[in-house]
């Protein structure tokens, strides 16, 4: 099932351009940035992902009802995933470690090709708690990245970066497997990992849509994807530091990821936003009822497609830092329907003299009708540079990089992106605003 068809092509393509432009420091002259040669991610089959979950459930059922570290069900789960990847052409390796007196396993799978000095990595923990089969926690993330890895193979995808996937052991005992992997990587190898994406519980039965707020480029890639579906997101806080991205983040690797909620109760505001009930996001968290019946298909489908979108988008170009100095504001600012203008501000410091004649202005506005919008850059002294004036008709979203001759302006100070909706019936928000000084 492809629930993202209605707006996927335009919104996702635009976000890919923004993400790649931000990573490489490129700019455009008053036209949308373009990711040359970028390939759209395939739809990830919900049926295929759910079949992986059924197989993991069968493994748990045959091994005492769980897939926990040190139990036969965990090793059987590792063997199941490894066999799929070996058949698809991956180079796989098992990393062993010891925890609580038992042998644990990490499974690492490398897709041949890509720049070995530019590695994009995606991971999920494969172990469950001992009290249940762990289908949402974390069969859901494990199955989604497995099917995405298989989609890479089916497509014969050859991105610029090297792709690596991982299934971690003993996460439920304190991130043991991922910590072991990161701590045992030589410094030179660790520095080659330009991004790590983590997927832990992405099919909760009463779901929210949460995005990690760690690396800005990764965060915006996910947020823009869901905005293209018309699905609002929130910053993930419940599991912050409690899943396998934490060791990577501590080691200085850019990280990001997705989450649909665990034992916290969904608020009334979140019910209004996402539907569901004012109960736990996952009432079966760490319980025996975390079975294949404990999955929300819509959330699993959306998040599985988001996994593929991020991997395709972020692996397509260089992840070298921008060549200029970047000032960015990624806080969401609601744009009132047919209302007053709102602003997003970046405070520029440490730049000598005036702004350049080719100031790069990155604009990411999520809106259902961009023909309603007036968008201006406001310099610190109040000078106004119009970027967008109710153009584009019924098209949605403005994800664009503009070049502005701001050489008459002092560089340092508060620069504002000002947005006003001048007609009724459509809504949106400023998703991000950045200035890049050469």
VEXDREN-2710 file (C-alpha; in Angstrom, 1 decimal):
% VEXDREN-2710
k/r/px/py/pz
1/UNK/0.0/0.0/0.0
2/UNK/1.4/3.4/-1.0
3/UNK/-0.4/6.0/1.2
4/UNK/2.0/8.7/0.2
5/UNK/1.1/8.9/-3.5
6/UNK/-1.0/12.1/-3.6
7/UNK/1.8/14.6/-2.8
8/UNK/4.9/12.5/-2.7
9/UNK/6.6/13.4/-5.9
10/UNK/6.6/17.2/-5.5
11/UNK/7.2/17.4/-1.8
12/UNK/9.8/14.6/-1.6
13/UNK/11.8/15.8/-4.6
14/UNK/11.9/19.3/-3.2
15/UNK/13.0/18.1/0.2
16/UNK/15.8/16.0/-1.4
17/UNK/17.0/19.1/-3.1
18/UNK/17.0/21.1/0.1
19/UNK/18.8/18.4/2.1
20/UNK/21.5/17.9/-0.5
21/UNK/21.9/21.7/-1.0
22/UNK/22.3/22.1/2.8
23/UNK/24.9/19.3/3.0
24/UNK/27.0/20.5/0.1
25/UNK/26.7/24.3/0.5
26/UNK/25.4/24.8/-3.0
27/UNK/23.2/27.8/-3.9
28/UNK/20.8/28.7/-6.7
29/UNK/19.8/32.1/-8.2
30/UNK/16.2/32.7/-7.4
31/UNK/15.0/29.3/-8.5
32/UNK/14.5/26.0/-6.8
33/UNK/17.6/24.0/-5.9
34/UNK/17.9/20.8/-7.8
35/UNK/19.6/17.5/-6.8
36/UNK/21.1/16.5/-10.1
37/UNK/20.6/12.8/-10.9
38/UNK/18.8/12.2/-7.6
39/UNK/16.6/9.0/-7.7
40/UNK/13.3/8.8/-5.9
41/UNK/13.0/6.1/-3.3
42/UNK/10.7/3.2/-4.1
43/UNK/7.6/2.5/-2.1
44/UNK/8.3/0.1/0.7
45/UNK/5.6/-2.7/0.6
46/UNK/3.6/-2.8/3.9
47/UNK/2.8/-6.4/3.0
48/UNK/6.5/-7.3/2.9
49/UNK/7.3/-5.5/6.1
50/UNK/4.4/-7.3/7.9
51/UNK/5.6/-10.6/6.6
52/UNK/9.0/-10.0/8.3
53/UNK/7.1/-9.3/11.5
54/UNK/5.1/-12.5/11.1
55/UNK/8.3/-14.4/10.7
56/UNK/9.8/-12.8/13.9
57/UNK/6.6/-13.6/15.7
58/UNK/6.9/-17.3/14.6
59/UNK/10.5/-17.3/15.8
60/UNK/9.5/-16.0/19.2
61/UNK/6.6/-18.5/19.5
62/UNK/9.0/-21.4/18.8
63/UNK/11.5/-20.1/21.3
64/UNK/9.7/-19.6/24.6
65/UNK/7.7/-16.5/23.5
66/UNK/10.5/-14.0/23.2
67/UNK/13.6/-13.0/21.2
68/UNK/15.7/-11.6/24.1
69/UNK/19.4/-11.4/24.5
70/UNK/21.0/-14.7/25.4
71/UNK/17.9/-16.7/24.4
72/UNK/17.5/-19.0/21.4
73/UNK/14.9/-16.7/19.9
74/UNK/17.4/-13.8/19.5
75/UNK/20.0/-15.9/17.7
76/UNK/17.3/-17.3/15.4
77/UNK/16.2/-13.8/14.6
78/UNK/19.8/-12.8/13.7
79/UNK/20.1/-15.9/11.5
80/UNK/16.8/-15.1/9.8
81/UNK/17.8/-11.5/8.9
82/UNK/21.3/-12.5/7.9
83/UNK/20.0/-15.1/5.4
84/UNK/17.8/-12.6/3.7
85/UNK/20.7/-10.1/3.3
86/UNK/23.2/-12.7/2.2
87/UNK/20.8/-13.8/-0.6
88/UNK/20.4/-10.1/-1.6
89/UNK/24.1/-9.6/-2.2
90/UNK/25.1/-7.8/1.0
91/UNK/28.5/-8.4/2.8
92/UNK/27.4/-9.4/6.3
93/UNK/29.3/-9.9/9.5
94/UNK/28.4/-11.0/13.0
95/UNK/30.0/-9.1/15.8
96/UNK/30.0/-10.9/19.2
97/UNK/30.1/-9.5/22.7
98/UNK/29.2/-10.7/26.2
99/UNK/26.6/-9.3/28.5
100/UNK/25.0/-10.7/31.6
101/UNK/27.0/-13.9/31.1
102/UNK/25.6/-14.6/27.6
103/UNK/26.9/-14.1/24.1
104/UNK/25.3/-11.3/22.2
105/UNK/25.3/-10.5/18.5
106/UNK/25.3/-7.5/16.2
107/UNK/24.6/-8.0/12.6
108/UNK/26.3/-5.6/10.2
109/UNK/25.4/-5.5/6.5
110/UNK/27.3/-3.5/3.9
111/UNK/26.0/-2.8/0.4
112/UNK/28.9/-3.0/-2.1
113/UNK/29.9/0.3/-3.7
114/UNK/29.8/3.9/-2.7
115/UNK/32.5/6.1/-1.2
116/UNK/34.0/4.1/1.7
117/UNK/35.0/7.4/3.3
118/UNK/31.3/8.6/3.3
119/UNK/29.2/6.0/5.1
120/UNK/25.4/6.4/5.7
121/UNK/24.3/3.9/8.3
122/UNK/20.8/2.8/9.4
123/UNK/20.1/0.6/12.5
124/UNK/17.5/-1.0/14.7
125/UNK/17.7/-3.2/17.8
126/UNK/16.6/-6.7/17.1
127/UNK/16.3/-8.0/20.6
128/UNK/13.0/-8.1/22.6
129/UNK/12.5/-8.1/26.4
130/UNK/12.2/-11.5/27.9
131/UNK/8.5/-11.0/28.7
132/UNK/7.3/-10.9/25.1
133/UNK/8.0/-11.3/21.4
134/UNK/8.8/-7.6/20.8
135/UNK/7.0/-7.0/17.6
136/UNK/6.6/-3.3/17.9
137/UNK/9.6/-3.0/20.2
138/UNK/11.5/-3.5/18.0
139/UNK/10.5/-5.9/15.3
140/UNK/8.9/-2.8/13.6
141/UNK/12.1/-0.9/13.1
142/UNK/14.1/-4.1/12.3
143/UNK/11.6/-5.2/9.6
144/UNK/11.4/-1.7/8.0
145/UNK/15.2/-1.4/7.6
146/UNK/15.4/-5.0/6.4
147/UNK/12.8/-4.4/3.7
148/UNK/14.5/-1.1/2.7
149/UNK/17.9/-3.0/2.5
150/UNK/16.2/-5.5/0.2
151/UNK/14.7/-2.7/-1.9
152/UNK/18.2/-1.3/-2.3
153/UNK/19.3/-4.7/-3.7
154/UNK/16.2/-5.1/-6.0
155/UNK/16.8/-1.6/-7.4
156/UNK/20.5/-2.2/-7.9
157/UNK/20.9/1.2/-6.2
158/UNK/24.4/2.7/-6.4
159/UNK/24.5/5.9/-4.3
160/UNK/27.4/8.2/-3.9
161/UNK/27.8/7.1/-0.3
162/UNK/28.5/3.7/1.1
163/UNK/25.4/2.1/2.7
164/UNK/25.6/0.1/5.9
165/UNK/22.7/-1.4/7.9
166/UNK/22.9/-2.8/11.4
167/UNK/20.7/-4.9/13.8
168/UNK/21.8/-4.5/17.4
169/UNK/21.8/-6.9/20.2
170/UNK/21.1/-6.4/23.9
171/UNK/19.6/-2.9/23.5
172/UNK/17.1/-3.8/26.2
173/UNK/19.9/-4.3/28.7
174/UNK/21.3/-0.8/28.1
175/UNK/22.3/-0.3/24.5
176/UNK/25.0/-2.9/25.0
177/UNK/25.4/-4.0/21.4
178/UNK/25.5/-0.5/19.8
179/UNK/27.9/0.7/22.5
180/UNK/30.2/-2.2/21.8
181/UNK/30.2/-1.5/18.1
182/UNK/30.9/2.2/18.4
183/UNK/33.5/1.8/21.2
184/UNK/35.4/-0.8/19.1
185/UNK/35.5/1.2/15.9
186/UNK/38.9/2.7/15.2
187/UNK/38.8/6.5/15.2
188/UNK/39.4/6.7/11.5
189/UNK/36.5/4.3/10.7
190/UNK/34.2/6.1/13.1
191/UNK/35.0/9.4/11.3
192/UNK/33.8/7.9/8.0
193/UNK/30.2/7.5/9.3
194/UNK/28.6/10.7/8.1
195/UNK/25.1/9.9/9.4
196/UNK/23.4/7.3/11.6
197/UNK/19.6/6.8/11.4
198/UNK/17.8/4.9/14.2
199/UNK/14.4/3.3/14.0
200/UNK/13.0/2.0/17.3
201/UNK/9.2/1.4/17.7
202/UNK/7.7/2.8/14.4
203/UNK/4.4/0.9/14.4
204/UNK/2.8/1.7/17.8
205/UNK/-0.9/0.9/17.9
206/UNK/-2.0/4.4/19.1
207/UNK/0.7/6.2/17.2
208/UNK/2.3/9.6/17.3
209/UNK/4.8/10.8/14.7
210/UNK/8.0/11.8/16.4
211/UNK/11.3/12.9/14.8
212/UNK/14.6/13.1/16.5
213/UNK/15.9/16.7/16.8
214/UNK/19.6/15.9/16.6
215/UNK/21.3/16.6/13.2
216/UNK/19.4/19.4/11.5
217/UNK/19.8/18.0/7.9
218/UNK/18.5/14.5/9.0
219/UNK/15.7/16.1/11.0
220/UNK/14.5/18.2/8.1
221/UNK/14.6/15.3/5.7
222/UNK/12.2/13.4/7.9
223/UNK/10.0/16.4/8.8
224/UNK/9.7/17.4/5.2
225/UNK/8.7/13.9/4.2
226/UNK/5.8/13.8/6.6
227/UNK/4.8/17.4/5.8
228/UNK/4.5/16.2/2.2
229/UNK/2.0/13.7/3.4
230/UNK/0.1/16.3/5.4
231/UNK/1.1/14.5/8.7
232/UNK/2.3/16.8/11.5
233/UNK/5.3/15.7/13.5
234/UNK/6.7/16.5/17.0
235/UNK/10.2/16.3/18.4
236/UNK/10.9/13.0/20.0
237/UNK/11.5/13.2/23.8
238/UNK/10.3/10.0/25.4
239/UNK/13.2/7.9/24.2
240/UNK/15.9/10.6/24.0
241/UNK/19.2/9.0/24.8
242/UNK/17.5/5.6/25.4
243/UNK/18.0/4.0/22.1
244/UNK/20.9/3.0/19.8
245/UNK/21.6/6.4/18.3
246/UNK/23.0/7.5/21.7
247/UNK/26.4/5.9/21.4
248/UNK/26.9/7.3/17.9
249/UNK/25.8/10.8/19.1
250/UNK/28.3/10.6/22.0
251/UNK/31.0/9.8/19.5
252/UNK/30.3/12.8/17.4
253/UNK/28.4/11.1/14.6
254/UNK/25.4/13.0/13.2
255/UNK/22.2/11.1/14.1
256/UNK/18.5/11.2/13.5
257/UNK/15.5/8.8/13.5
258/UNK/11.8/8.1/14.0
259/UNK/9.6/6.9/16.8
260/UNK/5.8/6.4/17.3
261/UNK/5.6/6.4/21.1
262/UNK/5.9/3.9/24.0
263/UNK/4.4/4.0/27.5
264/UNK/3.6/7.7/27.7
265/UNK/-0.1/8.7/27.4
266/UNK/-1.1/10.5/24.3
267/UNK/-2.4/14.0/25.2
268/UNK/-5.7/15.4/24.1
269/UNK/-3.9/17.8/21.8
270/UNK/-2.1/14.9/20.2
271/UNK/-5.3/13.0/19.8
272/UNK/-6.7/16.1/18.0
273/UNK/-3.6/16.1/15.8
274/UNK/-3.2/12.4/15.1
275/UNK/-6.4/10.6/16.1
276/UNK/-6.4/7.7/18.4
277/UNK/-7.2/7.8/22.1
278/UNK/-5.8/9.5/25.2
279/UNK/-4.1/6.3/26.4
280/UNK/-0.6/5.0/26.0
281/UNK/1.0/5.1/22.6
282/UNK/1.8/1.4/23.1
283/UNK/-0.2/-0.2/25.8
284/UNK/1.7/-3.5/25.3
285/UNK/5.2/-1.9/25.7
286/UNK/7.5/-4.5/27.2
287/UNK/4.6/-6.9/27.6
288/UNK/3.6/-10.3/26.4
289/UNK/0.9/-8.7/24.2
290/UNK/3.5/-7.0/22.0
291/UNK/2.6/-9.4/19.1
292/UNK/1.7/-8.9/15.5
293/UNK/-1.7/-7.6/16.7
294/UNK/0.1/-4.7/18.4
295/UNK/0.9/-2.8/15.1
296/UNK/-0.8/0.2/13.5
297/UNK/-0.6/-0.5/9.8
298/UNK/-0.8/3.1/8.7
299/UNK/2.0/4.2/11.0
300/UNK/4.2/1.3/10.0
301/UNK/3.6/2.0/6.3
302/UNK/4.3/5.7/6.6
303/UNK/7.4/5.2/8.6
304/UNK/8.8/2.4/6.4
305/UNK/8.5/4.7/3.4
306/UNK/10.1/7.5/5.4
307/UNK/13.1/5.2/6.1
308/UNK/13.6/4.6/2.4
309/UNK/13.2/8.2/1.5
310/UNK/15.8/9.3/4.0
311/UNK/18.3/6.6/2.9
312/UNK/17.9/7.5/-0.8
313/UNK/18.0/11.2/-0.1
314/UNK/20.9/11.3/2.3
315/UNK/23.1/8.8/0.4
316/UNK/22.8/10.6/-3.0
317/UNK/25.3/13.4/-2.5
318/UNK/28.3/14.4/-0.5
319/UNK/28.0/14.9/3.3
320/UNK/31.0/17.2/3.5
321/UNK/30.3/20.3/5.6
322/UNK/29.1/23.5/3.8
323/UNK/31.9/25.6/2.4
324/UNK/30.4/28.7/3.9
325/UNK/29.2/29.7/7.4
326/UNK/25.6/28.7/8.0
327/UNK/23.1/30.3/10.4
328/UNK/19.9/28.4/10.7
329/UNK/16.6/28.4/12.6
330/UNK/14.7/25.0/12.4
331/UNK/11.9/26.0/14.9
332/UNK/8.4/25.7/13.4
333/UNK/6.5/28.9/13.1
334/UNK/2.8/28.6/12.3
335/UNK/1.5/30.9/9.5
336/UNK/-2.0/32.2/10.3
337/UNK/-4.6/31.6/7.5
338/UNK/-5.2/35.0/5.9
339/UNK/-3.6/36.6/8.9
340/UNK/-0.8/38.7/10.1
341/UNK/2.8/38.2/9.0
342/UNK/5.1/36.0/11.1
343/UNK/8.8/35.8/11.2
344/UNK/11.6/33.3/11.8
345/UNK/14.9/34.9/13.0
346/UNK/18.6/33.9/12.6
347/UNK/21.2/35.9/14.5
348/UNK/24.3/36.4/12.5
349/UNK/27.6/36.9/14.4
350/UNK/31.3/36.8/13.7
351/UNK/31.1/38.0/10.0
352/UNK/33.3/40.9/9.1
353/UNK/31.9/43.9/7.2
354/UNK/28.9/43.7/5.0
355/UNK/26.8/40.8/3.7
356/UNK/27.9/39.4/0.3
357/UNK/26.4/40.1/-3.1
358/UNK/25.5/36.4/-3.3
359/UNK/23.9/35.7/0.1
360/UNK/22.3/32.3/0.0
361/UNK/18.8/32.2/1.6
362/UNK/17.4/28.8/2.3
363/UNK/13.6/28.7/2.6
364/UNK/11.5/25.7/3.7
365/UNK/7.8/26.5/4.1
366/UNK/5.2/23.8/4.4
367/UNK/1.9/25.2/3.0
368/UNK/-1.1/23.8/1.2
369/UNK/-1.3/26.7/-1.4
370/UNK/1.9/28.7/-1.9
371/UNK/0.0/31.1/-4.2
372/UNK/-1.4/32.7/-1.0
373/UNK/2.1/33.6/0.4
374/UNK/4.3/36.6/0.4
375/UNK/7.8/35.8/1.6
376/UNK/10.5/38.5/2.4
377/UNK/14.0/38.6/3.8
378/UNK/14.3/41.4/6.3
379/UNK/17.8/42.7/7.0
380/UNK/18.8/43.8/10.5
381/UNK/18.2/47.5/9.5
382/UNK/14.7/46.7/8.3
383/UNK/15.5/46.6/4.6
384/UNK/13.2/44.2/2.8
385/UNK/14.1/41.8/-0.1
386/UNK/11.1/40.1/-1.6
387/UNK/11.6/36.4/-2.3
388/UNK/8.2/35.2/-3.3
389/UNK/5.0/37.1/-4.1
390/UNK/1.9/34.9/-4.4
391/UNK/3.4/32.9/-7.3
392/UNK/2.9/29.2/-8.0
393/UNK/-0.9/29.0/-8.0
394/UNK/-2.2/25.9/-6.4
395/UNK/1.2/24.2/-5.9
396/UNK/2.1/23.4/-2.3
397/UNK/5.2/24.2/-0.2
398/UNK/8.2/26.5/-0.9
399/UNK/11.4/24.6/-0.6
400/UNK/13.9/26.8/-2.3
401/UNK/17.3/28.5/-2.2
402/UNK/17.4/32.1/-3.2
403/UNK/20.5/34.3/-3.9
404/UNK/20.2/37.9/-2.7
405/UNK/22.5/40.8/-3.3
406/UNK/22.8/42.1/0.3
407/UNK/26.1/43.8/-0.1
408/UNK/24.7/47.1/1.2
409/UNK/23.8/45.5/4.5
410/UNK/25.9/45.0/7.6
411/UNK/26.3/41.2/8.0
412/UNK/25.9/40.8/11.8
413/UNK/22.5/41.2/13.4
414/UNK/19.0/39.7/13.4
415/UNK/17.9/38.6/9.9
416/UNK/14.3/37.6/9.5
417/UNK/12.3/35.5/7.1
418/UNK/8.8/37.2/7.0
419/UNK/5.8/35.2/5.7
420/UNK/2.2/36.3/5.3
421/UNK/-0.8/34.3/4.1
422/UNK/-3.0/36.7/2.1
423/UNK/-6.0/34.5/1.4
424/UNK/-8.2/32.1/3.2
425/UNK/-8.7/28.3/3.3
426/UNK/-5.1/27.1/3.3
427/UNK/-2.6/26.6/6.2
428/UNK/1.0/26.0/6.8
429/UNK/4.2/26.9/8.8
430/UNK/7.8/27.9/8.4
431/UNK/9.7/24.7/8.7
432/UNK/13.3/26.2/8.5
433/UNK/15.2/29.3/7.4
434/UNK/18.9/29.6/6.9
435/UNK/21.5/32.0/5.6
436/UNK/24.9/30.8/4.2
437/UNK/27.7/33.3/4.0
438/UNK/30.6/32.4/1.6
END
